[in-house]
Amino acid sequence: MTEPIVLGIETSCDETGVGIVRGRELLADALASSVEEHARFGGVVPEVASRAHLEAMVPTVHRALDQAQLRISDIDAIAVTAGPGLAGALLVGVAAAKAYALALGKPLYGVNHLAAHVAVDRLAHGDLPEPCVAMLVSGGHSSLLLVPDVTGAVHPLGQTIDDAAGEAFDKVARVLGLPFPGGPHIDRVSADGDATSIDFPRGVVRDAPYSFTFSGLKTAVARWVEARQRNGETVPLADVAASFQEAVVDVLTRRAVLACRDHGVDHLVIGGGVAANSRLRAVATERCEAASIALRMPPPRLCTDNGAMVAALGVLLVERGVDPSPLDLPADPALSLT
């Protein structure tokens, strides 16, 4: 059997992503971002995101096909993020995927956004170990998952009970006067700071050892900065950014290593937009080596939302003979992994 060629569509938030994957080979990864349109609001505006997806969808599909040097008729299946995500944004992607699948007479696969973030690592490092533990950290999610089979059996172990890690980065960046999205800017500024200069709190969720809370940390940073400003003192931007980043990274990596140990799993996959953070990648590498855990992280460009991750999971679904989704597939903003 020849390796299937799958076109993947991702529109869960503010990125219109279209990827094309053949087997484990990434043929195209086209992206249209509306982040600049949201920056003046300090966060993603759902209606703005939906309209941007509508405008970008067809051109982005054409760009992906050009990158792959393929015709649309060469595609064997269409995969699309069905959830979780912003309702209007998801609807654009799901409607487009249905239209392409129906017009081409090809199978349609609705996939879970979180599972796709795990599956994309296959493009960088080969087949996923089964089972593995996955930690997904982004602006909308901070989750720990036990993954015996990314095409079916994915078990949530813990998640954020308030702000996601990426959301906390955005909010703290706003306090520090840094642009949106905050993650890359805090990462950049932190390089010149002392991460031990301020002892910000590490949140603990009682009776939930694999869950996260970042709301208290965000508040602690805001109060520390406000106290300095109220007293007429200079705010050491780099030190605050580095200390905040260290607190987030410390909590994320400790919980991930603990989950691996407790479940007897020796492979950890980290994905999501925050996985592009340089300090997270460094500390995760150190702690996994110390715990004899094999760490897998996709390249930063595959960590943020993209169509390649959807196509990668779609290929696995086709290869394993999973039944396609019906053409009345709904967009589900709260789609569960289970």
JOGI-V947830 format. One record per pair of residues at least 12 apart in sequence whose C-alpha atoms are under 10 Angstrom apart, sorted by the first residue. I is the first residue (numbers start at 0). GAP is how many residues later the second one is. D is the distance in whole Angstrom. If there is no record, write none. Layout:
i->[I,I]
gap->[GAP,GAP]
d->[D,D]
This chain:
i->[0,1,1,2,2,2,2,2,2,2,2,2,3,3,3,3,3,3,3,3,3,3,3,3,3,4,4,4,4,4,4,4,4,4,4,4,4,4,4,4,4,4,4,5,5,5,5,5,5,5,5,5,5,5,5,5,5,5,5,5,5,5,5,5,5,5,5,6,6,6,6,6,6,6,6,6,6,6,6,6,6,6,6,6,6,6,6,6,6,6,6,6,6,6,6,7,7,7,7,7,7,7,7,7,7,7,7,7,7,7,7,7,7,7,7,7,7,7,7,8,8,8,8,8,8,8,8,8,8,8,8,8,8,8,8,8,8,8,8,8,8,8,9,9,9,9,9,9,9,9,9,9,9,9,9,9,9,9,9,9,9,9,9,9,9,9,10,10,10,10,10,10,10,10,10,10,10,10,10,10,10,10,10,10,10,10,10,10,10,10,11,11,11,11,11,11,11,11,11,11,11,11,11,11,11,11,11,11,11,11,11,11,11,12,12,12,12,12,12,12,12,12,12,12,12,12,12,12,12,12,12,12,13,13,13,13,13,13,13,13,13,13,13,13,13,13,13,13,13,13,13,14,14,14,14,14,14,14,14,14,14,14,14,14,14,14,15,15,15,15,15,15,15,15,15,15,15,15,15,15,15,15,15,15,15,15,15,16,16,16,16,16,16,16,16,16,16,16,16,16,16,16,16,16,16,16,17,17,17,17,17,17,17,17,17,17,17,17,17,17,17,17,17,17,17,17,17,18,18,18,18,18,18,18,18,18,18,18,18,18,18,18,18,19,19,19,19,19,19,19,19,19,19,19,19,19,19,19,19,19,20,20,20,20,20,20,20,20,20,20,20,20,21,21,21,21,21,21,21,22,22,22,22,22,22,22,22,22,23,23,23,23,23,23,23,23,23,23,23,23,24,24,24,24,24,24,25,25,25,25,25,25,25,25,26,26,26,26,26,26,26,26,27,27,27,27,27,27,27,27,27,27,27,28,28,28,28,28,28,28,28,28,28,28,28,28,28,29,29,29,29,29,29,29,29,29,29,29,29,30,30,30,30,30,30,30,30,30,30,31,31,31,31,31,31,31,31,32,32,32,32,33,33,33,33,33,33,33,34,34,34,34,34,35,35,36,36,37,37,38,38,38,39,39,40,41,41,41,41,41,41,41,41,42,42,42,42,42,42,42,43,43,43,44,45,45,45,45,45,46,46,46,46,47,47,48,48,48,49,49,49,49,49,49,49,49,50,50,50,51,51,52,52,52,52,52,52,53,53,53,53,53,56,56,56,57,60,63,71,71,72,72,72,72,73,74,74,74,75,75,75,75,75,75,75,75,76,76,76,76,76,76,76,76,76,76,76,76,76,76,77,77,77,77,77,77,77,77,77,77,77,77,77,77,77,77,77,77,78,78,78,78,78,78,78,78,78,78,78,78,78,78,78,78,78,78,78,78,78,78,79,79,79,79,79,79,79,79,79,79,79,79,79,79,79,79,79,79,79,79,80,80,80,80,80,80,80,80,80,80,80,80,80,80,80,80,80,80,81,81,81,81,81,81,81,81,81,81,81,81,81,82,82,82,82,82,82,82,82,82,82,82,82,82,83,83,83,83,83,83,83,83,83,83,83,83,83,84,84,84,84,84,84,84,84,84,85,85,85,85,86,86,86,86,87,87,88,88,89,89,89,89,90,90,90,90,91,92,93,93,93,93,93,93,93,93,93,94,94,94,94,94,96,96,96,97,97,97,97,97,97,98,100,101,105,106,106,106,106,106,106,107,107,107,107,107,107,107,108,108,108,108,108,108,108,108,108,108,108,108,108,108,109,109,109,109,109,109,109,109,109,109,110,110,110,110,110,110,110,110,110,111,111,111,111,111,111,111,111,111,112,112,112,112,112,112,112,113,113,113,113,113,113,113,113,113,113,113,113,113,113,113,113,114,114,114,114,114,114,114,114,114,114,114,114,114,114,115,115,115,115,115,115,115,115,115,115,115,115,115,115,116,116,116,116,116,116,116,116,116,116,116,116,116,116,116,116,116,116,116,116,116,117,117,117,117,117,117,117,117,117,117,117,117,117,117,117,117,117,117,117,117,118,118,118,118,118,118,118,118,118,118,118,118,118,118,118,119,119,119,119,119,119,119,119,119,119,119,119,119,119,120,120,120,120,120,120,120,120,120,120,120,121,121,121,121,121,121,121,122,122,122,122,122,122,123,123,123,123,123,124,124,124,124,126,127,127,127,127,127,127,127,128,128,128,128,128,128,128,128,128,128,129,129,129,129,129,129,129,130,130,130,130,130,130,130,130,130,130,130,130,130,131,131,131,131,131,131,131,131,131,131,131,131,131,131,131,131,132,132,132,132,132,132,132,132,132,132,132,132,132,132,132,132,132,132,132,132,132,132,133,133,133,133,133,133,133,133,133,133,133,133,133,133,133,133,134,134,134,134,134,134,134,134,134,134,134,134,134,134,134,135,135,135,135,135,135,135,135,135,135,135,136,136,136,136,136,136,136,136,136,136,136,136,136,136,136,136,137,137,137,137,137,137,137,137,137,137,137,137,137,137,137,137,138,138,138,138,138,138,138,138,138,138,138,138,138,138,138,139,139,139,139,139,139,139,139,140,140,140,140,140,140,140,140,140,140,140,141,141,141,141,141,141,141,141,141,141,141,141,141,141,141,141,141,141,142,142,142,142,142,142,142,142,142,142,142,142,142,143,143,143,143,143,143,143,143,143,143,143,143,143,143,143,144,144,144,144,144,144,144,144,144,145,145,145,145,145,145,146,146,146,149,149,149,149,150,150,150,150,150,150,150,151,151,151,151,152,152,153,153,153,154,154,155,155,155,155,156,156,156,156,156,157,157,157,157,157,157,157,157,157,158,158,158,158,158,158,159,159,159,159,159,159,159,160,160,160,160,160,160,161,161,161,161,161,162,162,162,162,162,162,162,163,163,163,163,163,164,164,164,164,164,164,164,164,164,164,164,164,165,165,165,165,165,165,165,165,165,166,166,166,166,166,166,166,167,167,167,167,167,167,167,167,167,167,167,167,168,168,168,168,168,168,168,168,168,168,168,168,168,168,169,169,169,169,169,169,170,170,170,170,170,170,171,171,171,171,171,171,171,171,171,171,171,172,172,172,172,173,174,174,174,174,174,174,175,175,175,175,175,175,175,175,175,176,177,182,182,182,182,182,183,183,183,183,183,184,185,185,185,185,185,185,185,185,186,186,186,186,186,186,186,186,186,186,187,187,187,187,187,188,188,188,188,188,188,189,189,189,189,189,189,189,189,189,189,189,190,190,190,190,190,190,191,191,191,191,191,192,192,192,192,192,192,192,192,193,193,193,193,193,193,193,193,194,194,194,194,194,194,194,194,194,194,195,195,195,195,195,195,195,196,196,196,196,196,197,197,197,197,197,197,197,197,197,197,198,198,198,198,198,199,199,199,199,199,199,199,199,199,199,199,199,199,200,200,200,200,200,200,200,200,200,200,201,201,201,201,201,201,201,201,201,201,201,202,202,202,202,202,202,203,203,208,208,208,209,209,209,209,209,209,209,209,210,210,210,210,211,211,211,211,212,212,213,213,213,216,216,216,217,217,219,220,220,220,220,223,224,224,241,244,244,244,245,245,245,247,247,248,248,248,248,248,248,248,248,249,249,249,249,251,251,251,252,252,252,252,252,252,252,252,252,253,253,253,253,255,255,255,255,255,255,256,256,256,256,256,256,256,257,259,259,259,260,260,260,264,264,265,265,265,265,265,265,266,266,266,266,266,266,267,267,267,267,267,267,267,268,268,268,268,268,269,269,269,269,269,269,270,270,270,270,270,270,270,270,270,271,271,271,271,271,271,271,272,272,272,272,272,272,273,273,273,274,274,274,274,274,274,274,274,275,275,275,275,275,275,275,275,276,276,277,280,280,280,280,283,283,284]
gap->[318,20,21,18,19,20,21,22,73,312,315,316,17,18,19,20,70,71,72,73,310,311,312,314,315,15,16,17,18,19,20,21,22,69,70,71,72,73,306,307,309,310,313,13,14,15,16,17,21,68,69,70,71,72,73,101,102,103,302,304,305,306,307,308,309,310,312,12,13,14,15,20,21,22,54,57,58,65,67,68,69,70,71,72,73,90,93,101,300,301,303,304,305,307,308,12,13,21,53,69,70,71,72,73,85,89,101,102,103,298,299,300,301,302,303,304,305,306,307,21,48,51,52,69,70,71,72,73,81,83,84,85,87,88,101,102,297,298,299,300,301,302,21,43,47,69,70,71,72,73,79,80,82,83,84,87,101,103,106,295,296,297,298,299,300,301,38,39,41,42,43,46,69,70,71,72,74,75,76,77,78,79,80,81,82,83,102,294,295,296,37,38,41,68,69,70,71,72,73,74,75,76,77,78,79,80,81,82,101,293,294,319,321,20,21,22,31,32,33,36,37,40,71,72,73,74,75,76,77,126,127,292,18,19,20,21,22,23,24,30,31,32,34,35,36,38,39,71,72,75,291,16,17,18,19,20,34,35,37,38,41,74,289,290,291,292,14,15,16,17,18,33,34,36,37,38,39,40,41,44,45,73,76,77,289,290,291,12,13,14,15,16,36,39,40,43,44,47,63,76,288,289,290,291,292,293,12,13,14,39,40,41,42,43,44,45,46,47,61,62,75,288,289,290,291,292,293,12,41,42,44,45,46,48,49,60,287,288,289,290,291,292,293,41,44,45,47,48,50,55,58,59,287,288,289,290,291,292,294,295,47,54,102,286,287,288,289,290,291,292,293,294,46,53,54,101,289,290,293,99,100,288,289,291,292,293,295,296,96,97,98,99,100,101,102,103,287,288,291,292,97,98,99,101,283,287,42,94,97,98,282,283,285,286,37,38,39,40,41,42,43,281,33,35,36,37,38,39,40,41,42,279,280,31,32,34,35,36,38,39,272,273,277,278,279,280,282,29,30,31,32,33,34,35,36,37,276,277,278,25,26,29,30,32,33,274,275,276,277,20,21,23,24,25,27,28,274,16,19,20,23,14,15,16,17,18,19,22,13,14,17,145,146,144,145,12,15,142,143,140,141,142,139,140,139,128,129,131,132,137,138,139,140,96,124,127,128,137,138,139,42,136,137,41,39,40,41,42,43,39,40,41,42,40,41,37,39,40,36,37,38,39,40,41,42,43,37,38,41,37,40,35,36,37,38,39,40,35,37,38,39,42,35,36,39,38,246,243,28,32,30,31,32,33,30,26,29,31,25,28,29,30,31,32,239,242,20,23,24,27,28,29,30,31,32,234,237,238,241,247,18,19,20,21,22,23,24,26,28,29,30,31,32,232,233,236,237,246,14,15,18,19,22,28,29,30,31,32,228,230,231,232,233,234,235,236,238,239,245,246,13,14,15,16,17,18,28,29,30,31,32,33,36,227,229,230,231,233,234,251,12,13,16,28,29,30,31,32,33,34,35,226,228,229,230,250,251,254,12,27,28,29,30,31,247,248,249,250,251,252,253,27,28,29,30,31,247,248,249,250,251,252,253,254,27,28,29,30,56,57,247,248,249,250,251,252,253,27,28,55,56,246,247,248,249,250,245,246,247,248,244,245,246,247,243,245,242,244,240,241,242,243,239,240,241,242,239,238,14,15,16,233,234,235,236,237,238,232,233,234,235,236,12,13,230,12,227,228,229,230,231,228,226,225,218,211,216,217,218,219,220,206,215,216,217,218,219,221,201,202,204,205,206,208,209,213,214,215,216,217,218,220,200,203,204,214,215,216,217,219,220,221,40,199,200,202,203,206,214,224,226,38,39,198,201,220,223,224,225,226,192,196,197,200,222,223,224,20,21,22,23,27,29,31,36,40,157,158,195,196,221,222,223,19,21,30,32,34,35,36,37,38,39,194,195,198,222,34,35,155,156,189,190,191,192,193,194,195,196,197,198,17,18,19,20,33,152,153,154,155,156,181,185,186,187,188,189,191,192,193,195,196,14,15,16,17,18,27,29,32,151,152,153,154,178,179,180,185,191,192,194,195,30,31,32,150,152,179,189,190,191,192,193,194,195,196,197,151,177,178,179,182,183,186,187,188,189,190,191,192,193,148,149,150,175,176,177,178,181,182,188,191,174,175,176,187,190,191,194,175,176,179,185,186,189,172,173,174,175,178,171,172,173,174,189,19,20,21,22,139,141,168,18,19,20,21,136,137,138,139,140,165,16,17,18,19,20,135,137,15,16,17,18,19,22,23,132,133,134,135,136,137,13,14,15,16,17,18,22,128,131,132,133,134,135,136,137,162,12,13,14,15,21,22,23,24,123,124,126,127,128,130,131,132,133,134,135,136,137,162,12,13,20,22,23,122,125,126,133,134,135,136,137,161,162,163,22,23,24,117,118,120,121,122,124,133,134,135,136,137,140,23,29,116,133,134,135,136,137,138,139,167,22,23,27,28,29,30,115,133,134,135,136,137,138,139,166,167,26,27,28,29,30,31,45,133,134,135,136,137,138,165,166,167,24,25,26,27,28,29,30,31,42,43,44,133,134,135,165,20,23,24,25,26,27,132,133,18,19,21,22,23,24,25,26,131,132,133,16,17,18,19,20,21,22,23,24,25,69,70,71,72,110,129,130,132,13,14,15,16,17,21,22,67,68,69,109,113,129,12,13,14,15,16,66,67,68,108,111,112,115,116,125,126,12,13,14,65,111,114,123,124,192,12,113,114,117,119,122,118,121,122,163,166,167,187,162,163,165,166,167,169,171,165,170,185,186,184,185,182,183,184,182,183,54,180,181,182,51,52,53,54,102,47,50,51,52,53,54,97,98,101,49,50,51,52,53,54,45,50,51,52,53,54,55,44,50,51,52,53,54,50,51,52,53,54,49,50,51,52,53,54,55,48,49,50,51,110,18,47,48,49,50,53,80,83,84,87,108,109,15,16,17,48,82,106,107,108,109,14,15,16,47,48,51,107,14,15,45,46,47,48,49,50,51,76,77,80,12,13,14,15,16,17,18,45,49,72,75,76,79,105,12,13,14,15,16,48,12,44,47,48,50,51,14,45,46,47,48,49,50,68,69,72,73,12,13,45,68,48,43,46,47,48,50,51,45,46,49,59,60,61,62,64,65,60,59,62,90,91,93,94,89,90,92,93,94,56,51,52,54,55,56,58,59,91,51,54,55,58,87,89,90,91,92,93,50,53,54,89,90,48,49,50,51,52,53,47,48,49,50,51,52,53,54,55,56,89,47,48,50,51,87,88,45,46,47,49,50,43,44,45,46,47,48,49,50,42,44,45,46,47,48,49,52,43,44,45,46,47,48,49,50,51,52,43,44,46,47,48,50,51,39,42,43,45,46,23,26,41,42,43,44,45,46,48,49,41,44,45,47,48,16,17,18,20,21,24,40,43,44,45,46,47,48,13,15,16,17,19,20,43,46,47,50,12,14,15,42,44,45,46,47,48,49,50,12,13,14,44,45,48,12,47,46,49,50,41,42,44,45,46,47,48,49,40,41,44,45,36,39,40,43,35,38,33,34,37,27,30,31,26,30,24,19,20,22,23,16,12,15,37,32,34,35,33,34,37,31,32,25,28,30,31,32,33,34,35,29,30,33,34,28,31,32,17,27,28,30,31,32,33,34,35,29,30,33,34,12,13,14,28,31,32,27,30,31,33,34,35,36,33,28,31,33,30,31,32,28,29,22,25,26,27,28,29,21,25,26,27,28,29,16,20,25,26,27,28,29,25,26,27,28,29,14,25,26,27,28,33,25,26,27,28,29,31,32,33,34,25,26,28,30,31,32,33,27,28,29,30,31,32,26,29,30,22,23,24,25,26,27,28,29,21,22,23,24,25,26,27,28,23,26,22,14,15,16,19,12,13,12]
d->[10,9,9,10,6,5,9,10,10,8,9,8,8,6,6,10,10,8,6,8,9,6,9,7,7,7,6,4,7,10,9,10,9,8,5,5,7,9,8,10,9,7,9,8,6,5,6,9,10,9,6,6,5,6,7,10,10,10,9,9,5,8,9,6,6,10,9,6,5,7,9,10,9,10,9,9,9,9,10,7,8,6,5,6,8,9,10,10,8,8,8,5,9,8,9,6,8,9,9,9,6,5,6,8,10,8,9,10,10,9,5,6,7,5,4,8,9,7,9,10,9,10,9,8,6,5,7,10,10,10,6,8,8,7,10,10,8,5,8,9,6,7,9,10,10,9,6,5,9,10,9,8,10,6,9,10,10,8,10,7,6,5,8,8,7,9,9,9,10,7,10,9,8,7,9,9,8,9,10,9,6,5,8,7,5,8,10,8,8,8,9,9,10,10,7,8,7,7,5,6,8,9,6,5,9,9,8,10,8,8,10,10,8,10,9,10,8,9,8,7,8,9,9,6,6,9,9,6,8,10,9,8,9,6,6,6,10,9,9,7,9,8,9,5,8,8,8,10,9,8,9,7,6,5,6,8,8,10,9,8,10,9,9,7,7,9,8,6,5,6,8,9,10,8,6,9,10,7,7,8,10,9,10,8,9,7,8,7,6,5,7,8,9,9,8,7,9,9,10,9,7,5,4,8,9,9,5,6,9,8,10,10,6,6,9,9,6,9,10,9,10,7,4,7,9,8,8,8,9,8,10,6,9,10,9,10,7,4,4,7,7,6,9,9,7,8,9,7,10,9,9,10,8,6,9,9,6,8,10,10,9,10,9,9,7,9,9,6,6,9,9,7,10,9,10,10,9,8,7,10,9,10,8,10,6,8,10,9,9,10,7,5,8,9,7,8,10,7,8,9,9,6,9,10,10,9,9,10,7,9,7,10,9,8,8,9,10,7,5,8,9,9,10,9,5,7,8,5,5,9,10,9,7,9,10,9,6,9,8,9,10,9,7,6,6,9,10,10,6,8,9,6,5,9,10,8,8,7,8,9,10,7,9,9,9,9,7,8,10,9,8,10,6,8,9,7,9,9,8,9,9,8,7,10,10,6,8,9,10,9,10,8,8,9,9,8,9,8,9,7,5,7,9,8,9,8,9,10,8,8,6,8,9,10,9,8,9,7,8,10,10,10,9,10,10,7,8,7,7,9,10,7,8,10,9,9,8,6,9,9,6,5,8,8,7,9,9,8,9,9,10,9,7,9,10,7,8,9,10,6,9,9,8,8,8,9,10,10,9,8,10,7,10,9,10,10,9,8,10,9,9,6,8,10,9,9,10,9,7,9,9,5,5,6,8,9,8,8,8,9,10,6,8,10,7,6,10,10,7,6,5,6,9,9,8,7,9,10,10,9,7,9,9,8,6,5,6,7,9,10,6,6,9,8,5,9,9,10,9,9,7,6,9,9,6,9,8,6,5,6,9,9,10,8,10,6,8,10,8,10,7,7,9,9,6,5,6,6,9,10,8,9,10,7,10,8,9,10,6,9,5,6,6,7,8,7,5,6,8,10,7,8,7,6,6,9,9,6,5,5,6,5,8,10,9,7,6,8,9,10,8,6,4,5,5,7,9,10,8,8,10,9,8,5,7,8,9,9,6,9,7,7,5,9,9,9,9,9,9,6,8,7,8,6,9,9,9,9,10,10,8,10,10,8,8,6,10,10,10,9,9,9,9,9,9,10,10,9,6,8,8,9,8,8,10,9,9,6,8,9,9,9,9,6,6,7,7,9,9,10,9,7,10,8,9,9,8,5,5,8,9,9,9,10,8,8,6,9,10,7,9,9,9,7,10,8,8,9,9,9,10,10,10,9,9,9,7,8,7,10,9,9,8,10,9,10,9,10,10,7,10,8,9,9,10,10,9,8,10,10,10,9,8,9,9,9,9,10,6,8,9,10,8,9,9,8,8,8,9,10,10,9,9,9,9,5,5,8,7,6,9,9,10,7,10,10,9,9,6,6,10,9,8,7,9,8,9,10,6,8,9,9,10,10,7,9,8,10,9,7,7,8,6,9,10,9,9,9,8,10,10,9,10,7,9,10,9,10,10,6,8,9,6,5,9,10,8,9,10,7,10,7,8,9,10,7,4,8,8,6,7,8,9,8,7,7,5,8,8,9,8,9,10,10,8,9,7,9,10,8,10,9,9,9,7,9,8,6,7,9,7,9,8,10,10,10,10,9,8,9,9,9,9,8,9,10,10,9,7,9,9,10,10,7,5,6,8,9,9,7,5,4,7,9,10,10,10,10,7,9,8,10,8,6,5,6,9,9,10,8,9,9,6,7,5,6,7,10,6,5,6,9,10,10,10,9,8,9,7,6,10,9,10,7,8,6,5,6,9,10,6,7,10,10,10,8,9,9,9,6,5,6,8,10,9,10,10,9,9,8,9,9,7,10,10,7,6,5,6,8,9,9,10,10,8,6,5,5,8,8,8,9,10,10,7,6,7,10,9,8,6,5,6,5,7,10,9,10,7,6,5,8,10,10,9,8,5,5,5,8,10,9,8,9,9,6,6,4,5,8,8,8,9,10,9,8,7,8,10,10,8,6,8,7,7,9,10,8,7,10,8,5,7,8,9,8,10,10,8,5,5,9,10,8,5,6,8,10,8,7,9,10,9,10,9,9,7,8,6,4,7,9,10,8,7,8,10,10,10,6,5,5,6,9,7,8,9,9,8,7,8,10,10,9,5,7,9,9,9,9,10,10,10,10,9,9,8,9,10,10,10,10,8,9,9,10,7,9,7,6,10,8,8,9,9,9,8,8,8,10,6,7,7,7,10,10,8,8,9,9,6,8,8,10,7,8,5,4,7,9,10,9,9,10,7,5,6,9,9,9,6,4,5,8,10,8,7,6,6,8,9,8,6,7,6,9,9,7,6,6,9,10,9,8,8,7,9,10,9,9,9,7,9,10,10,7,9,9,10,7,9,8,7,10,10,9,8,6,10,9,8,9,9,10,10,10,9,9,10,6,7,10,8,6,10,10,10,9,8,5,5,9,9,7,9,10,8,9,9,8,9,9,4,6,10,9,9,10,10,10,7,10,10,9,9,9,6,9,10,7,7,10,8,8,10,8,7,10,8,10,9,8,6,10,8,9,9,9,8,9,10,7,10,8,8,9,10,9,9,7,9,7,10,9,8,7,9,9,9,8,9,6,8,9,7,9,10,8,8,8,10,9,6,7,8,10,9,9,9,9,9,8,5,9,9,7,8,8,5,7,8,5,4,8,9,8,9,9,7,9,9,7,9,9,9,6,8,9,8,8,8,4,4,8,7,5,8,10,7,5,8,9,6,7,10,9,6,8,8,5,4,8,8,6,9,8,10,8,6,10,8,10,10,6,8,9,7,10,9,7,7,10,9,6,8,10,10,10,7,9,10,8,10,7,9,7,7,9,9,7,7,10,9,6,10,9,8,6,9,7,9,9,7,9,10,8,9,7,10,10,6,8,10,8,6,10,8,7,7,9,9,8,10,9,7,8,8,10,9,9,6,7,10,8,7,10,9,8,10,10,8,8,8,10,9,9,8,9,8,8,8,8,10,9,8,9,9,7,9,9,8,9,9,8,9,8,8,9,10,9,10,9,7,5,9,10,7,8,10,8,8,9,8,10,9,10,8,9,7,6,9,10,7,9,10,9,8,10,8,9,9,9,10,9,9,7,7,10,7,10,8,10,10,9,8,8,10,9,8,9,9,9,7,5,6,9,9,9,6,5,6,7,9,8,7,6,5,6,8,9,6,5,6,8,9,8,7,5,8,9,9,6,7,9,9,8,5,8,10,10,9,9,8,5,5,7,8,9,9,5,4,7,9,8,8,7,8,9,7,10,10,6,8,9,9,8,5,8,9,6,8,8,10,9,10,10,8,10,10,10,10]
